Amino acid sequence: MTHHHNHDHHDHETASTLSFDQKTAKLLEHWIKHNKEHAETYRDWAKKAKDKDMGKVFILLEEAAVITEEINRKFEEALKLIPS
């Protein structure tokens, strides 16, 4: 299974003019958005697994979504600590 994303990671002109703080903030913002998308996907597949009577798979995917949201809270906390 391949993993495709519509990301623009190659804006070298802008990236070279950003300070470390700005780059870090942009990365954290990107990771937060990306993780939200993953958590939604995990929940979608958890529901599908539940509908197919795959209870343990449902539980594990739901737990993965919760962990992903916990990671985002860490990223959000880190983002608040970066001077703007």
Secondary structure as UniProt FT lines:
FT   HELIX           12..17
FT   HELIX           20..51
FT   TURN            52..53
FT   HELIX           55..80
//
